[in-house]
Amino acid sequence: MREAEMLNSAIKKLEIFLVEKAGLQKTIKKEVEAVKNEMTSILDFLRDKKLEEGSSSSLRYMIYDVMEMAEKVIPEVESPYNDDDLDSMKKNIHFFRSWIRGTKECMLRSSSENVGGEEVEEVGVVGLEDGVEWMLHNRIFNDEKRRGTICIMGMGGIGKTTLARELYNHPAVVDGFECRAWACLSRDLCRKEVLMKLMRQLVVDISDHEFESRYVLLDNKTLRDVVYQQLQSKRYFIVLDDLWEYKHWLYIKEAIPYQQDKASRLLFTGRTENVAGFMTDCYRYDMKFLDHEKSWRLFLKTVFFGSSTNYQEFPKHLEKRGRDMLAKCNGLPLAIKEVGRQLAMKKRCSKSGWEELLLLLESTDLGATLEVVGSSYHQWPPKMKSCFLHLCFFKEVRKEIIEAKGNTKDHRTKNYRINPFFHRLAIKKAEEEIGFEVVLNDGKNRPSQEPRHRAIYCSREKFMYSTDQDKHLVSLFFHGGGYFETSPSYWRRFELLKILDFEDFGLIFLPEMIGALTRLKYLGLRNNYIEKIPCSLRCLKKLEVLDIALNFMVEVPDIIWEMDSLRELQMSDIICLNPLKIDALKNLETLTYISVDNWKYELSGLEMMTSLSKLGIEDLDGSSDVNKLFTSLTKLKTLDYLILRGFRFKSMPSLDQLGILRRLTQLKVDGLLTRLPSADNFPPYIKYLTLANTCLDEDPMPELGKLGQLTNLELRNAYTGQQMVINMRNGFPRLNVLCMGELWHLRNIRFEKGARQRLVHLEINNCPYLETFPEEITKLWTLTMVTTKNIASKIRESGLVSKILRTDIHP
């Protein structure tokens, strides 16, 4: 096989290079030898496979990928360098080695598997008709002459590829473009195969044999150049399906010319949030779940193989049961189709009646459907799998969604929502892989052998618990609510417990014995009715996170300072008989919220808190001495995020001395303000600013526009006026994101010219009188809006939003 000979030649080049460079720095030489060894193992594998000459399998194509990466090693080492460059060179060669090893693993998994799989025949498309027409009119055949880029986003199984295929095969697209091509970009991307598939669709006037002889032996760089030349002078429509990683696009884009005058179109599909951010000027289209009626129509189409004339065969008296069963799919098209296929297959292979078949499907709890929908799970990287498995710990907020809350790198809180169907899949996988078990009060438990993680769902009846299989538990989550009472012996069983969570459980009394769980690292008590924190918690020396927020007027003894491993402390509206000695917590990174009255900050050793980066202070009113407070906070050398919270109907004191906290980059002010500090009195490096419930009478934008470092601004019930002027010609030099909410009287926003050059994201929630926008918003990248149904319709019909790359307007 010629490719094996070429690979062998590349290995020999590395061997000769290593001999000639005997004095090469030891760590660099070791990395180059590791690359050679990886390539040698691939060569041995190829010789064992004995591929036939002329074979065009994925395995053969992967050899070209390996050689392309290997050819970069010698130039990297031979480039001039000094001692400062050695680390960078080592990292680059290590990357080449890791990439080659990853390709080898792909080879071992399959020697002939197609990238992304082949297209499957659709039995019917439901719920995409409006999306297809809108995309054709507004994004594909609009008046834009330069290449337009579209990204269809959504979770696996929601219909991204189906929508892309409907557009790709639409008669208007077939007739309106000189050439079309489709390539699937799975995680195990074979560069050569993608290029060959693109090329085969661009060169259609030659036989397969001639195509193979002309292109299969070209190296990747040459083939990439050939694809580029084929597209350069044509108006093209290219679909890149299932894009996962930025590096895949970086490689493929070199084969796709960016034209200014051909009105070509490039369409991606992807499931990760950063896919649409790979390039500028990319319009993002977010897929939606199907409603009940569309779900039912898709189900019937699948059951009867697309034939609407047979719908009446499904018994009317069973329709409600069928719809109830379908509700478990939560509008996910792939799940709906799989349920329909199972029913159709059982009907075809059995003489049983519809009622018996439905009963059989209902009893399986859609287990087979979960397997089909989760079939791509095994291709995910380890970090992504781990995150997905941990979704099992969260509970349903409603039947329609699962919601979790987390913090971004810049400390901002975000809500994350997933379809409950995927939540059930996460539970199933967690039961199989990490020893997760669910305990229900109704006895319908799913026990696990030596479980390591457990979720207990309680009802209003007395909870009956067992002490079996407790000693291996690492995490324990209580969901539901109602009567829960345990004996001290119950808690003694948890010898290895590190995570204990009672959030939203309705707990009134916290057992003293929890203080005996000395391995505990996380204790979640948020949003309960706990009256007093027991003193026994002082024994939790390894505790890193304590969350007692939203327990109204809970009494907290002065024991927190004894938890010297604490990194995060969340609390609010607490009662302290003695001020808390928070300054003793040297490892504390986050503290929210502590009352200005419960903390003797002026007497404490704040300079000892060398890790605190986020601090929330509450109960500020007109009598609070904030000047003394700010002076004390200057001792916190790592503080970069400060939250000041007052009252809704009592004014906060003047904040004119804020500027002395020069290290702050994030600031949130929540409470009534009579006036905003001048720009000169803000910390000079503020990037993220939130004003909530300040109810300012004057438009804050003229003053805020003078904050030279501001990139993100959020206003929530911050201003009571009707007019707002955003002057970005002379202000807001760095503002990218503007979020406005609960501005109940706002009727008009005026953007001064220049706004479109910097502001990329505008989010508006609950501004009921804001009905129109100026022309400048058409250059935004994204617009998110929650308003009334009437106003949402007006904005959509105005034509302005059709020019924005991404819009999400509700309802």
Summary of the structure (lengths in Angstrom):
residues: 811
radius of gyration: 30.8
end to end distance: 60.8
largest distance: 87.3
contacts: 2510
relative contact order: 0.04
helix: 39%
strand: 17%
